[in-house]
Amino acid sequence: MMAGVPILGCAASPPARPSSAPANQPARSSPAAKPILLAYFSRAGENYHYGGRRNLKVANTEVLTQMISRRIDCDVHRIEPADPYPDDYEETVARNVREQDADARPAIAGPLPTIDRYDTVLLASPIWNVRAPMIMTTFTESLSFRGKTVFPLTTYAMSGLGTTERDYAASCPGATIAEGLAVRGEEVSSAQAEVDAWLRRAGLR
């Protein structure tokens, strides 16, 4: 990503979980429900906004994650970097360039040991320089997605789903990569109809 190329980050605080669920671990769904995991990475702070910058306390991908988790029965897991990204937009752009150029795998704090109980996994992230942040590849490569259905979810400024479908197909061998959802970051708070339509098409609602 070149300096000034739009990135979108998300989320200042994790979504609410049932009080019985440990922090940063997915809450358990009802035994009768089809197991679904919604795993997301997000970065708040200074973000791209219609060509300028805007400071977000709850950023775009978290807004999308919360919208979806209110509509379907799913467990939510926030992917936390062991080395948090800067609040400053340009510093995050520069770090992302280094990580993409090095094909890096940024470490995750409190990684999930397994996703065996889930049949369906929704992977949500911003798009940074045409692709999901490299920490999403850290997440997918650390777990077995064989036999699962994976739905890419993104918030973006210019690139839609970016390369997420291709990247998750490579890093989730044996998974089925289903139709994803891309929502423009600046418009995510009013995307309810778009989200509802996608959930119906995906058979998730």
C-alpha positions in Angstrom: 0.0 0.0 0.0 1.4 3.4 -1.0 1.1 6.2 1.6 -2.3 7.9 1.1 -3.9 4.7 -0.3 -7.2 4.3 1.6 -7.3 1.7 4.3 -10.2 1.1 6.7 -9.8 -0.1 10.2 -12.3 -1.1 12.7 -13.4 -1.5 16.3 -12.3 0.0 19.5 -14.0 -2.4 21.9 -15.2 -6.0 21.5 -18.8 -6.7 21.0 -20.8 -7.7 24.1 -20.7 -11.3 25.0 -22.7 -13.3 27.5 -21.2 -12.9 30.9 -20.3 -16.6 31.0 -18.0 -16.3 28.0 -14.3 -15.6 28.7 -12.9 -12.4 27.1 -11.8 -12.9 23.5 -13.3 -16.4 23.4 -16.5 -17.2 21.4 -19.7 -17.5 23.4 -21.4 -20.9 22.8 -24.5 -20.9 20.7 -27.6 -22.8 21.6 -27.1 -26.5 21.0 -30.1 -26.5 18.6 -28.6 -23.8 16.4 -26.4 -24.5 13.4 -22.9 -23.6 14.7 -21.7 -20.3 13.1 -18.5 -18.3 14.0 -18.1 -14.7 13.1 -14.4 -13.8 13.5 -13.3 -10.3 12.8 -10.3 -8.0 12.9 -10.8 -4.3 13.4 -8.9 -1.1 14.0 -10.3 2.1 15.3 -8.5 5.4 15.5 -7.8 7.7 12.5 -9.4 6.3 9.4 -9.9 7.2 5.7 -13.2 9.0 5.2 -14.3 10.3 1.8 -10.8 11.3 0.9 -10.0 12.8 4.3 -9.5 11.4 7.7 -11.9 10.8 10.6 -11.2 9.5 14.1 -13.5 6.5 14.9 -14.1 5.0 18.3 -16.1 2.2 16.9 -14.8 1.6 13.4 -16.4 0.3 10.3 -15.9 -3.5 10.5 -17.0 -3.6 14.0 -20.2 -1.8 13.1 -20.8 -4.4 10.4 -20.0 -7.2 12.8 -22.4 -5.9 15.4 -25.1 -5.5 12.7 -24.8 -9.1 11.6 -24.5 -10.6 15.1 -27.8 -8.9 16.0 -29.5 -10.6 13.1 -28.2 -14.2 13.3 -27.3 -16.7 16.0 -23.5 -16.8 16.0 -20.5 -16.8 18.2 -18.3 -13.7 17.8 -14.5 -13.7 18.2 -12.4 -10.6 17.9 -8.9 -11.1 16.4 -6.5 -9.0 18.4 -3.0 -8.3 17.3 -0.2 -9.0 19.8 1.4 -5.7 18.6 -1.5 -3.3 18.2 -1.7 -1.1 15.1 -1.1 2.6 15.6 -4.0 5.0 16.0 -2.3 7.2 13.3 -3.6 6.5 9.8 -0.3 7.0 7.9 1.7 4.9 10.4 -0.8 2.1 9.9 -0.5 2.5 6.1 3.3 2.2 6.4 3.2 -0.8 8.7 0.7 -2.6 6.4 3.0 -1.9 3.4 5.9 -3.6 5.3 3.8 -6.6 6.3 2.4 -7.1 2.8 5.9 -6.7 1.2 7.4 -9.2 3.7 4.4 -11.6 3.4 4.3 -11.3 7.2 2.1 -13.2 9.7 1.5 -10.7 12.5 1.1 -12.5 15.9 -2.4 -12.8 17.4 -3.0 -12.3 21.1 -5.2 -15.0 22.6 -5.6 -17.1 19.4 -8.3 -19.6 19.1 -7.1 -23.2 19.6 -9.7 -24.7 17.3 -12.9 -24.0 15.3 -13.9 -27.7 15.1 -17.4 -27.1 16.4 -18.3 -24.7 13.6 -19.7 -25.6 10.2 -19.8 -22.0 9.0 -17.3 -19.2 9.5 -17.7 -15.6 8.6 -14.4 -13.8 8.3 -14.7 -10.0 8.6 -12.0 -7.4 8.1 -11.2 -4.1 6.4 -9.5 -4.0 3.1 -6.0 -2.6 3.2 -4.4 -2.1 -0.2 -6.7 -4.4 -2.0 -6.5 -7.3 0.4 -7.4 -8.2 4.0 -4.7 -7.2 6.6 -2.0 -9.9 6.9 -3.2 -10.8 10.4 -6.2 -12.5 8.7 -3.9 -14.9 7.0 -2.2 -15.5 10.4 -5.7 -16.5 11.7 -6.7 -18.7 8.8 -3.4 -20.5 8.5 -3.4 -21.3 12.2 -6.7 -23.3 12.1 -8.3 -26.1 10.0 -11.1 -24.9 7.8 -11.5 -28.2 6.0 -15.2 -29.0 5.3 -16.4 -25.6 6.4 -18.2 -22.9 4.6 -16.3 -19.5 4.7 -18.0 -16.2 4.0 -15.7 -13.2 3.4 -17.0 -9.9 4.9 -15.2 -6.6 4.2 -15.5 -2.9 4.7 -13.7 -0.9 2.1 -13.0 2.5 0.5 -12.3 1.4 -3.1 -11.6 -2.3 -3.5 -14.8 -4.2 -2.5 -13.9 -7.7 -1.4 -10.4 -7.2 -2.7 -8.5 -10.5 -3.0 -10.2 -12.1 0.0 -11.9 -14.8 -1.9 -8.7 -15.9 -3.6 -6.6 -15.5 -0.4 -9.0 -17.5 1.8 -9.2 -20.2 -0.8 -5.5 -20.5 -0.6 -5.2 -20.3 3.2 -8.3 -22.4 4.0 -7.7 -25.6 2.0 -10.7 -27.8 1.9 -13.2 -25.1 2.7 -16.0 -23.8 0.5 -15.6 -20.1 -0.1 -19.2 -18.7 -0.4 -20.5 -15.4 -1.6 -19.0 -12.6 0.4 -20.3 -9.2 1.4 -18.5 -5.9 0.9 -19.8 -2.7 2.4 -18.3 0.8 1.8 -16.9 1.9 5.1 -18.4 5.4 5.0 -21.9 3.9 4.5 -21.8 1.0 6.9 -24.0 2.5 9.5 -26.9 2.6 7.0 -26.2 -0.8 5.4 -29.0 -2.7 7.2 -31.0 -3.5 4.0 -27.8 -4.6 2.2 -26.9 -6.8 5.1 -30.4 -8.3 5.3 -30.4 -9.1 1.6 -27.0 -10.7 1.7 -28.0 -12.8 4.8 -31.0 -14.1 2.9 -29.0 -14.9 -0.3 -26.4 -16.7 1.8 -29.0 -18.8 3.6 -28.0 -17.5 7.0 -31.3 -15.9 7.9 
